[in-house]
Amino acid sequence: MWEIYDTLIDGIDENKIVDELICGRHYAYVRSGDWVGISGVRYGDTRPSIFSKNLIGAPLKEVATCIKSWNFLESSIGLAAINANYNNLDTARKNGVSFSDTKRVEDRIFDPFIMYQNMVKGKNVAVYGHFTKLESLIEPVCNLSIIEWEPEDDDFPVTASEYILPQCDYVFLSNSSVIDKTLPRFIEISKNAKQITIVGPGTPLAPCLFDFGIGDLSGFVVKDNEKASRIAARSENVRIYTAGQKVSFKKP
C-alpha cells in the first residue's frame, strides 16, 4: 500500500533543503529555494507526529516522508514538500506540464469539471470530495455520486466507495486522498473506470502517478511564491488560485 508514497518520495531531489514552512488553517506551504509546493490541510491529531524537531533546514526529501504520517496535519506538510519538488515551475515544465508565462490564468480554462462535461455525459461518475458547483457543472449531464467523510445532503459516506467506484466510468479523487491514504484503495477499486483524475491544488504533478493508473493530474502551479506564503499564513485572505494557475497534466 505504501508503493505510491515511496515512489513519490524516491523521486525527490536529495540536495534540496526546506527554507520555509507554513501550516495554516487551510493550506500547508513548503519552499526550498525558488521551489514551492502547497497542499490543503486535513485536520486530525489522533496520532503522534513523526517529527518533533525543527524542519526548517531539513532535507526536502526527509520532510516529504511526513506524507506517511497518520497525523493528518503532518501528512499535509509532507504533501506540500512533495509538491515543492514536482509542482515547481522548472520541474513541472520539464516534465511536460503546460502553463502560461503570465502571473495568473483564468481558473475555468483547466477546471476539470468544466473540461470533462462532454465526456461524462450519460456516464456513471464518482467524485471523492464535495467540490464547489459540482451540482451545476456535471450533475445535470451524468449519474453523479459524491463521496465524503462528512456527507452533506445526498452525498455518500466513504464506506460506500467500495460499492460505487467499481461501477463508475469516470472517477475524480480529491488530492486529500493522498493525505488520508485512501488513494491506493480508491485506485484499486476504480480499475473499471475509463479514467481516474486527481483534483485540487495539492495534486502532485508527478509522472510516476501515471504508472499507478491515474489518467489526469488536475493540479496547480504557484507562480507568486510570496503571495502563496501570505495566503497559507492567512495574512492575505484570498483564494490560493490567485497565486498561480490550475493545470491539467494528462498521461501521455
PALOPA-867788 format. One line per 4 residues: number of its first residue (from 1); their letters; for each residue x, y, z of N, C-alpha, C. Coordinates in Angstrom, 3 decimals. Layout:
PALOPA-867788
NUM	A	X:Y:Z:X:Y:Z:X:Y:Z | ...
END
This chain:
PALOPA-867788
1	MWEI	0.817:-1.216:0.000:0.000:0.000:0.000:0.853:1.269:0.000 | 2.103:1.144:0.446:2.970:2.324:0.516:3.726:2.577:-0.786 | 3.542:1.736:-1.789:4.359:1.839:-3.000:4.225:3.209:-3.669 | 3.002:3.726:-3.756:2.803:5.031:-4.375:3.591:6.098:-3.630
5	YDTL	3.499:6.073:-2.313:4.159:7.086:-1.494:5.680:6.959:-1.565 | 6.167:5.737:-1.511:7.622:5.530:-1.596:8.163:5.998:-2.948 | 7.385:5.767:-4.007:7.819:6.193:-5.337:7.862:7.715:-5.440 | 6.853:8.384:-4.899:6.849:9.850:-4.877:8.061:10.394:-4.125
9	IDGI	8.355:9.807:-2.974:9.465:10.278:-2.143:10.805:9.989:-2.809 | 10.934:8.827:-3.433:12.202:8.451:-4.084:12.595:9.440:-5.172 | 11.618:10.083:-5.803:11.914:10.991:-6.895:12.295:12.398:-6.469 | 12.401:12.640:-5.175:12.679:13.999:-4.679:14.177:14.272:-4.649
13	DENK	14.541:15.466:-5.059:15.932:15.905:-5.108:16.554:15.845:-3.710 | 17.610:15.078:-3.568:18.245:14.882:-2.264:19.078:16.082:-1.819 | 19.325:17.031:-2.729:20.165:18.177:-2.406:19.375:19.405:-1.962 | 18.054:19.310:-1.991:17.223:20.451:-1.617:16.891:20.408:-0.125
17	IVDE	16.888:21.593:0.496:16.500:21.690:1.903:15.285:22.602:2.031 | 14.606:22.517:3.158:13.425:23.340:3.400:13.855:24.683:3.971 | 13.514:25.747:3.256:13.848:27.103:3.691:12.692:27.791:4.401 | 11.482:27.373:4.107:10.304:27.997:4.708:9.196:26.962:4.782
21	LICG	8.471:26.956:5.893:7.381:26.001:6.091:6.261:26.696:6.859 | 5.076:26.653:6.316:3.902:27.226:6.967:2.792:26.194:6.946 | 2.130:26.014:8.060:0.943:25.150:8.100:-0.185:25.974:8.706 | -1.002:26.566:7.837:-2.097:27.412:8.277:-3.389:26.636:8.421
25	RHYA	-4.479:27.363:8.505:-5.780:26.724:8.702:-6.234:25.963:7.463 | -5.925:26.513:6.285:-6.428:25.903:5.051:-5.330:25.294:4.182 | -4.110:25.828:4.264:-3.052:25.373:3.379:-1.730:25.173:4.121 | -0.992:24.165:3.674:0.405:23.998:4.070:1.266:24.487:2.910
29	YVRS	2.399:25.103:3.242:3.273:25.722:2.248:4.706:25.341:2.579 | 5.420:24.826:1.596:6.824:24.464:1.780:7.631:25.074:0.644 | 8.704:25.777:1.013:9.576:26.382:0.000:11.001:25.891:0.171 | 11.619:25.520:-0.948:13.038:25.163:-0.986:13.663:25.987:-2.106
33	GDWV	14.381:27.043:-1.741:14.867:27.972:-2.759:13.692:28.609:-3.460 | 13.645:28.496:-4.790:12.522:29.022:-5.568:11.410:27.994:-5.752 | 11.636:26.787:-5.268:10.642:25.732:-5.420:9.589:25.839:-4.320 | 8.329:25.884:-4.712:7.247:25.988:-3.737:6.196:24.924:-4.010
37	GISG	5.719:24.325:-2.937:4.612:23.387:-3.027:3.575:23.716:-1.983 | 2.312:23.532:-2.322:1.244:23.755:-1.347:0.357:22.517:-1.270 | -0.390:22.458:-0.203:-1.338:21.365:-0.002:-2.480:21.882:0.844 | -3.666:21.369:0.599:-4.752:21.624:1.532:-4.431:20.942:2.846
41	VRYG	-5.032:21.417:3.923:-4.764:20.873:5.255:-5.926:20.000:5.705 | -5.597:18.781:6.084:-6.573:17.877:6.702:-6.297:17.837:8.194 | -7.320:18.076:8.984:-7.138:18.065:10.431:-7.302:16.657:10.969 | -6.523:16.336:11.965:-6.585:15.031:12.595:-5.338:14.784:13.409
45	DTRP	-5.404:15.092:14.694:-4.257:14.906:15.587:-4.424:13.667:16.460 | -5.061:12.652:15.915:-5.330:11.464:16.712:-4.096:10.587:16.890 | -3.075:10.813:16.065:-1.839:10.056:16.182:-0.672:11.002:16.414 | 0.376:10.535:17.089:1.537:11.400:17.313:2.225:11.754:16.002
49	SIFS	2.901:12.894:15.978:3.669:13.299:14.811:4.908:12.428:14.661 | 5.401:12.317:13.427:6.652:11.611:13.178:7.827:12.427:13.677 | 7.777:13.750:13.445:8.890:14.625:13.800:8.482:15.605:14.898 | 9.394:15.859:15.813:9.219:16.926:16.795:10.286:17.998:16.613
53	KNLI	11.271:17.728:15.767:12.370:18.670:15.568:11.962:19.803:14.630 | 12.802:20.820:14.568:12.609:21.918:13.638:12.869:21.422:12.216 | 11.882:21.558:11.344:12.023:21.065:9.973:12.617:22.106:9.029 | 12.759:23.347:9.481:13.437:24.350:8.664:14.917:23.966:8.574
57	GAPL	15.429:23.830:7.369:16.808:23.408:7.170:16.965:21.911:6.981 | 15.877:21.162:7.182:15.925:19.715:6.972:15.859:19.412:5.475 | 16.382:18.269:5.043:16.270:17.902:3.624:14.808:17.832:3.186 | 14.531:18.353:2.006:13.166:18.321:1.468:12.647:16.885:1.408
61	KEVA	13.520:15.967:1.047:13.116:14.563:0.932:12.705:14.000:2.285 | 13.397:14.418:3.351:13.037:13.950:4.686:11.683:14.501:5.105 | 11.445:15.783:4.856:10.172:16.393:5.218:9.032:15.755:4.417 | 9.325:15.345:3.196:8.312:14.694:2.363:7.819:13.386:2.979
65	TCIK	8.646:12.745:3.801:8.217:11.490:4.437:7.070:11.710:5.415 | 6.804:12.965:5.772:5.646:13.264:6.616:4.348:12.797:5.966 | 4.342:12.607:4.636:3.145:12.157:3.946:2.687:10.801:4.470 | 3.592:10.032:5.070:3.238:8.709:5.578:2.719:8.752:7.019
69	SWNF	2.645:9.963:7.577:2.156:10.116:8.951:0.647:9.923:9.022 | 0.177:9.340:10.116:-1.259:9.223:10.352:-1.793:10.421:11.130 | -0.923:11.359:11.418:-1.348:12.671:11.892:-1.573:13.504:10.634 | -2.822:13.808:10.319:-3.118:14.377:9.009:-2.585:15.795:8.824
73	LESS	-2.414:16.552:9.905:-1.757:17.854:9.780:-0.329:17.670:9.286 | 0.369:16.723:9.881:1.745:16.450:9.482:1.793:15.878:8.067 | 0.833:15.038:7.737:0.780:14.473:6.394:0.551:15.563:5.344 | -0.209:16.592:5.709:-0.431:17.720:4.797:0.878:18.435:4.496
77	IGLA	1.725:18.571:5.501:3.050:19.176:5.307:3.884:18.310:4.368 | 3.786:17.009:4.544:4.517:16.096:3.664:4.107:16.241:2.214 | 2.802:16.415:1.975:2.340:16.580:0.602:2.833:17.904:0.022 | 2.855:18.950:0.827:3.373:20.235:0.357:4.850:20.105:-0.023
81	AINA	5.601:19.328:0.764:7.017:19.110:0.450:7.172:18.331:-0.853 | 6.355:17.315:-1.043:6.366:16.554:-2.298:6.078:17.488:-3.473 | 5.106:18.365:-3.292:4.729:19.270:-4.378:5.781:20.345:-4.642 | 6.571:20.684:-3.625:7.678:21.611:-3.869:8.651:21.009:-4.876
85	NYNN	8.766:19.691:-4.870:9.666:19.006:-5.797:9.069:18.861:-7.195 | 7.783:18.499:-7.272:7.178:18.180:-8.571:6.402:19.342:-9.196 | 5.868:20.249:-8.383:4.972:21.278:-8.899:5.641:22.630:-9.081 | 6.932:22.723:-8.807:7.609:23.990:-9.074:7.660:24.213:-10.587
89	LDTA	7.791:25.459:-10.993:7.671:25.804:-12.411:8.698:25.102:-13.281 | 9.939:25.024:-12.806:11.002:24.414:-13.615:10.760:22.925:-13.837 | 10.501:22.202:-12.756:10.317:20.751:-12.854:9.037:20.408:-13.609 | 7.965:21.140:-13.317:6.691:20.860:-13.984:6.815:21.025:-15.491
93	RKNG	7.433:22.114:-15.912:7.588:22.343:-17.355:8.506:21.283:-17.970 | 9.554:20.920:-17.276:10.471:19.889:-17.771:9.751:18.557:-17.958 | 8.793:18.268:-17.084:8.059:17.007:-17.155:6.922:17.033:-18.171 | 6.670:18.202:-18.768:5.661:18.278:-19.817:4.359:18.939:-19.431
97	VSFS	4.316:19.585:-18.254:3.105:20.289:-17.845:3.030:21.621:-18.595 | 1.872:21.921:-19.166:1.697:23.159:-19.929:1.063:24.239:-19.060 | 1.651:25.424:-19.084:1.074:26.579:-18.400:1.646:27.836:-19.031 | 0.989:28.956:-18.785:1.388:30.213:-19.411:2.518:30.869:-18.614
101	DTKR	3.066:31.929:-19.188:4.113:32.687:-18.509:3.550:33.879:-17.740 | 2.246:34.110:-17.828:1.637:35.200:-17.089:1.434:34.800:-15.635 | 1.269:35.797:-14.767:1.165:35.537:-13.328:-0.012:34.645:-12.979 | -1.142:34.879:-13.658:-2.335:34.116:-13.337:-3.192:33.943:-14.574
105	VEDR	-3.835:32.788:-14.697:-4.721:32.487:-15.812:-6.094:32.159:-15.243 | -7.134:32.569:-15.954:-8.496:32.310:-15.502:-8.702:30.835:-15.171 | -9.241:30.564:-13.988:-9.370:29.198:-13.486:-10.184:28.277:-14.397 | -11.175:28.816:-15.072:-12.096:27.972:-15.839:-11.406:27.213:-16.963
109	IFDP	-10.273:27.685:-17.430:-9.608:27.062:-18.568:-9.234:25.604:-18.275 | -8.723:25.355:-17.057:-8.296:23.993:-16.717:-9.108:23.386:-15.576 | -10.295:23.904:-15.343:-11.158:23.307:-14.321:-11.632:21.946:-14.828 | -11.331:20.852:-14.113:-11.651:19.513:-14.633:-13.141:19.273:-14.821
113	FIMY	-13.966:19.895:-13.984:-15.396:19.636:-14.077:-16.049:20.427:-15.202 | -15.320:21.367:-15.763:-15.753:22.029:-16.995:-15.179:21.279:-18.195 | -13.900:20.904:-18.106:-13.237:20.215:-19.215:-13.918:18.898:-19.574 | -14.463:18.206:-18.557:-14.990:16.854:-18.787:-16.518:16.812:-18.957
117	QNMV	-17.146:17.978:-19.053:-18.609:17.986:-19.144:-19.133:17.137:-20.304 | -18.508:17.237:-21.456:-18.980:16.462:-22.607:-18.640:14.978:-22.487 | -17.457:14.680:-21.940:-17.018:13.287:-21.843:-17.866:12.473:-20.871 | -18.377:13.111:-19.817:-19.100:12.350:-18.789:-20.600:12.266:-19.058
121	KGKN	-21.061:12.815:-20.162:-22.494:12.794:-20.452:-23.028:11.363:-20.479 | -24.056:11.117:-19.681:-24.694:9.811:-19.640:-23.894:8.740:-18.928 | -22.779:9.102:-18.304:-21.897:8.125:-17.661:-22.107:8.087:-16.144 | -21.622:6.998:-15.548:-21.575:6.898:-14.088:-20.303:7.584:-13.601
125	VAVY	-20.460:8.582:-12.761:-19.338:9.396:-12.307:-19.326:9.466:-10.785 | -18.146:9.288:-10.207:-17.984:9.443:-8.760:-16.943:10.514:-8.487 | -17.219:11.327:-7.479:-16.284:12.363:-7.050:-16.060:12.206:-5.558 | -14.801:12.005:-5.176:-14.455:11.976:-3.758:-14.098:13.396:-3.346
129	GHFT	-14.981:14.023:-2.582:-14.807:15.410:-2.189:-15.935:16.245:-2.748 | -16.521:17.079:-1.910:-17.657:17.883:-2.368:-17.142:19.217:-2.900 | -16.739:19.216:-4.161:-16.194:20.414:-4.784:-17.302:21.422:-5.090 | -16.920:22.696:-5.131:-17.862:23.774:-5.409:-18.481:23.638:-6.804
133	KLES	-19.770:23.828:-6.881:-20.535:23.889:-8.135:-20.611:22.556:-8.878 | -20.316:21.450:-8.183:-20.454:20.144:-8.836:-21.870:19.932:-9.361 | -22.839:20.318:-8.532:-24.231:20.067:-8.890:-24.636:20.789:-10.175 | -24.061:21.961:-10.406:-24.429:22.708:-11.610:-23.551:22.364:-12.809
137	LIEP	-22.312:21.920:-12.567:-21.382:21.690:-13.673:-21.559:20.327:-14.340 | -21.642:19.261:-13.536:-21.704:17.934:-14.169:-22.902:17.079:-13.752 | -23.516:17.382:-12.622:-24.640:16.546:-12.197:-25.780:16.510:-13.217 | -26.084:17.619:-13.917:-27.191:17.567:-14.878:-26.941:16.652:-16.070
141	VCNL	-25.678:16.293:-16.335:-25.391:15.526:-17.561:-24.961:14.089:-17.287 | -24.818:13.698:-16.018:-24.329:12.345:-15.726:-25.009:11.792:-14.486 | -24.727:10.527:-14.210:-25.198:9.892:-12.980:-24.114:10.088:-11.923 | -24.250:11.133:-11.116:-23.191:11.577:-10.210:-23.377:11.053:-8.802
145	SIIE	-22.280:10.525:-8.243:-22.233:10.139:-6.827:-21.099:10.914:-6.165 | -21.410:11.654:-5.119:-20.409:12.406:-4.366:-20.135:11.677:-3.058 | -18.860:11.412:-2.802:-18.441:10.647:-1.622:-17.691:11.578:-0.684 | -18.029:11.545:0.585:-17.418:12.455:1.552:-17.261:11.789:2.916
149	WEPE	-16.221:12.236:3.668:-16.060:11.789:5.052:-17.213:12.324:5.907 | -17.616:13.555:5.649:-18.743:14.163:6.357:-19.799:14.521:5.318 | -20.638:13.563:4.966:-21.571:13.753:3.845:-22.556:14.888:4.077 | -22.769:15.663:3.013:-23.848:16.638:3.004:-25.090:15.942:2.455
153	DDDF	-26.160:16.698:2.280:-27.389:16.115:1.732:-27.107:15.431:0.399 | -27.542:14.190:0.276:-27.417:13.383:-0.944:-26.002:12.871:-1.212 | -25.012:13.229:-0.388:-23.669:12.648:-0.521:-23.674:11.228:0.042 | -22.651:10.451:-0.349:-22.467:9.108:0.183:-21.293:9.103:1.164
157	PVTA	-21.356:8.272:2.200:-20.205:8.157:3.098:-19.058:7.421:2.411 | -17.853:7.570:2.942:-16.672:6.966:2.332:-16.817:5.450:2.206 | -17.491:4.827:3.147:-17.652:3.366:3.087:-18.437:2.924:1.854 | -19.225:3.821:1.288:-19.994:3.473:0.084:-19.106:3.372:-1.154
161	SEYI	-17.882:3.864:-1.057:-16.983:3.842:-2.224:-16.724:2.426:-2.714 | -16.710:1.453:-1.819:-16.472:0.065:-2.205:-17.552:-0.443:-3.157 | -18.727:0.128:-3.066:-19.849:-0.294:-3.899:-20.001:0.584:-5.140 | -19.628:1.859:-5.021:-19.866:2.829:-6.088:-18.740:2.845:-7.123
165	LPQC	-17.491:2.936:-6.671:-16.378:3.142:-7.602:-16.206:2.024:-8.628 | -16.421:0.738:-8.290:-16.262:-0.307:-9.319:-17.247:-0.177:-10.474 | -18.325:0.585:-10.283:-19.353:0.725:-11.315:-19.210:2.011:-12.126 | -18.159:2.784:-11.857:-18.053:4.112:-12.454:-17.203:4.141:-13.723
169	DYVF	-17.603:5.020:-14.644:-16.856:5.244:-15.875:-15.758:6.287:-15.664 | -16.042:7.275:-14.818:-15.077:8.335:-14.520:-15.043:8.542:-13.011 | -13.819:8.645:-12.485:-13.630:8.833:-11.047:-12.730:10.044:-10.830 | -13.194:10.968:-10.005:-12.427:12.156:-9.644:-12.128:12.094:-8.150
173	LSNS	-10.846:12.095:-7.812:-10.429:11.951:-6.423:-9.805:13.246:-5.923 | -10.308:13.757:-4.827:-9.691:14.933:-4.220:-8.245:14.635:-3.853 | -7.381:15.649:-3.949:-5.992:15.449:-3.540:-5.865:15.114:-2.056 | -6.936:15.301:-1.298:-6.908:14.902:0.112:-6.814:13.397:0.270
177	SVID	-7.136:12.653:-0.805:-6.993:11.194:-0.758:-5.527:10.792:-0.622 | -4.618:11.662:-1.061:-3.192:11.393:-0.872:-2.844:11.537:0.606 | -3.410:12.535:1.247:-3.124:12.810:2.658:-3.717:11.745:3.565 | -4.988:11.390:3.333:-5.651:10.467:4.263:-5.434:8.997:3.906
181	KTLP	-4.630:8.739:2.840:-4.187:7.396:2.466:-5.282:6.533:1.837 | -6.387:7.159:1.423:-7.412:6.396:0.712:-7.042:6.183:-0.755 | -6.064:6.916:-1.262:-5.730:6.875:-2.686:-5.444:5.468:-3.212 | -4.560:4.682:-2.586:-4.256:3.357:-3.158:-5.494:2.467:-3.302
185	RFIE	-6.353:2.481:-2.286:-7.547:1.638:-2.353:-8.529:2.163:-3.391 | -8.703:3.464:-3.468:-9.608:4.039:-4.456:-9.161:3.688:-5.877 | -7.859:3.733:-6.114:-7.348:3.346:-7.435:-7.659:1.880:-7.716 | -7.447:1.054:-6.721:-7.640:-0.394:-6.891:-9.077:-0.738:-7.258
189	ISKN	-10.039:-0.085:-6.618:-11.441:-0.434:-6.867:-12.042:0.378:-8.018 | -11.218:1.211:-8.657:-11.697:2.002:-9.794:-11.107:1.517:-11.113 | -10.622:0.286:-11.143:-9.933:-0.213:-12.330:-10.829:-0.339:-13.553 | -12.134:-0.367:-13.350:-13.052:-0.454:-14.484:-13.321:0.911:-15.118
193	AKQI	-12.867:1.967:-14.485:-13.140:3.316:-14.978:-12.325:3.622:-16.231 | -12.899:4.421:-17.107:-12.172:4.876:-18.291:-11.029:5.804:-17.887 | -11.247:6.572:-16.824:-10.202:7.480:-16.365:-10.369:7.810:-14.891 | -9.221:7.898:-14.198:-9.162:8.367:-12.819:-8.393:9.684:-12.827
197	TIVG	-8.961:10.698:-12.200:-8.339:12.016:-12.141:-8.163:12.417:-10.682 | -6.979:12.930:-10.333:-6.774:13.539:-9.023:-6.965:15.036:-9.189 | -7.748:15.634:-8.297:-8.171:17.021:-8.450:-7.794:17.849:-7.229 | -7.335:19.074:-7.470:-7.118:20.018:-6.380:-5.729:20.614:-6.391
201	PGTP	-5.529:21.735:-5.717:-4.250:22.439:-5.764:-3.090:21.656:-5.163 | -3.392:20.658:-4.326:-2.332:19.841:-3.734:-2.026:18.577:-4.516 | -2.541:18.467:-5.743:-2.279:17.286:-6.570:-0.820:17.270:-7.022 | -0.058:16.221:-6.718:1.334:16.166:-7.187:1.393:15.993:-8.709
205	LAPC	2.134:16.837:-9.369:2.301:16.729:-10.827:3.471:15.797:-11.114 | 3.350:14.591:-10.603:4.425:13.600:-10.653:4.117:12.560:-11.722 | 4.943:12.458:-12.755:4.687:11.487:-13.828:4.577:10.050:-13.326 | 5.229:9.729:-12.220:5.175:8.356:-11.706:3.758:7.930:-11.345
209	LFDF	2.869:8.880:-11.078:1.498:8.521:-10.725:0.749:7.896:-11.894 | 1.192:8.182:-13.117:0.557:7.562:-14.283:0.775:6.047:-14.284 | 1.878:5.611:-13.700:2.180:4.169:-13.654:1.255:3.420:-12.708 | 0.533:4.146:-11.860:-0.359:3.513:-10.892:-1.828:3.582:-11.313
213	GIGD	-2.088:4.050:-12.538:-3.449:4.030:-13.041:-4.138:5.376:-13.105 | -3.446:6.450:-12.740:-4.030:7.786:-12.842:-3.932:8.268:-14.284 | -5.007:8.865:-14.797:-5.001:9.340:-16.178:-4.818:10.833:-16.318 | -5.178:11.584:-15.270:-5.088:13.041:-15.343:-4.780:13.583:-13.951
217	LSGF	-3.787:14.472:-13.894:-3.431:15.158:-12.658:-3.882:16.600:-12.809 | -5.018:16.910:-12.213:-5.603:18.242:-12.328:-5.149:19.056:-11.125 | -4.019:19.739:-11.281:-3.377:20.365:-10.145:-3.167:21.854:-10.282 | -2.040:22.328:-9.732:-1.820:23.762:-9.595:-0.326:24.030:-9.500
221	VVKD	0.109:25.111:-10.159:1.486:25.571:-10.007:1.476:26.969:-9.402 | 2.332:27.186:-8.419:2.466:28.501:-7.790:3.385:29.356:-8.647 | 2.916:30.556:-8.978:3.727:31.486:-9.760:4.175:32.693:-8.929 | 3.494:32.942:-7.841:3.819:34.056:-6.950:4.084:33.475:-5.565
225	NEKA	5.352:33.157:-5.292:5.706:32.474:-4.052:5.326:33.283:-2.819 | 5.579:34.575:-2.851:5.306:35.413:-1.682:3.809:35.492:-1.396 | 3.019:35.601:-2.445:1.574:35.651:-2.244:1.054:34.326:-1.702 | 1.556:33.216:-2.228:1.143:31.899:-1.731:1.502:31.746:-0.257
229	SRIA	2.663:32.268:0.129:3.090:32.227:1.527:2.124:33.016:2.406 | 1.716:34.191:1.948:0.795:35.016:2.729:-0.577:34.359:2.841 | -1.015:33.717:1.770:-2.312:33.046:1.806:-2.288:31.877:2.788 | -1.206:31.105:2.762:-1.085:29.969:3.688:-1.067:30.447:5.132
233	ARSE	-0.421:31.582:5.362:-0.322:32.131:6.718:-1.552:32.937:7.115 | -2.487:33.109:6.186:-3.726:33.870:6.381:-3.485:35.348:6.638 | -2.335:35.853:6.221:-2.131:37.301:6.281:-2.776:37.958:5.058 | -3.131:37.144:4.062:-3.885:37.616:2.904:-5.000:36.612:2.669
237	NVRI	-6.229:37.037:2.850:-7.363:36.116:2.846:-8.049:36.093:1.480 | -7.384:35.440:0.520:-7.938:35.260:-0.825:-7.716:33.805:-1.231 | -8.288:33.406:-2.360:-8.154:32.035:-2.825:-6.716:31.750:-3.250 | -6.254:30.532:-2.986:-4.882:30.154:-3.337:-4.665:30.257:-4.847
241	YTAG	-5.724:30.088:-5.631:-5.573:30.110:-7.090:-5.134:31.476:-7.612 | -5.266:32.523:-6.796:-4.800:33.846:-7.229:-3.279:33.932:-7.226 | -2.593:32.913:-6.696:-1.128:32.909:-6.640:-0.500:32.060:-7.733 | -1.312:31.583:-8.685:-0.740:30.736:-9.732:-1.756:30.341:-10.780
245	QKVS	-1.653:29.087:-11.230:-2.505:28.636:-12.327:-2.888:27.170:-12.158 | -4.162:26.885:-12.395:-4.604:25.493:-12.490:-4.004:24.877:-13.751 | -3.658:23.603:-13.680:-3.113:22.905:-14.839:-3.738:21.524:-14.956 | -3.637:20.959:-16.134:-4.082:19.591:-16.379:-2.920:18.825:-17.013
249	FKKP	-2.427:17.830:-16.286:-1.288:17.026:-16.718:-1.786:15.620:-17.002 | -1.955:15.305:-18.284:-2.558:14.026:-18.662:-1.488:12.977:-18.999 | -1.868:11.729:-18.775:-0.996:10.606:-19.117:-0.723:10.612:-20.619 | 0.536:10.500:-21.010:0.869:10.527:-22.450:0.160:9.407:-23.198
END
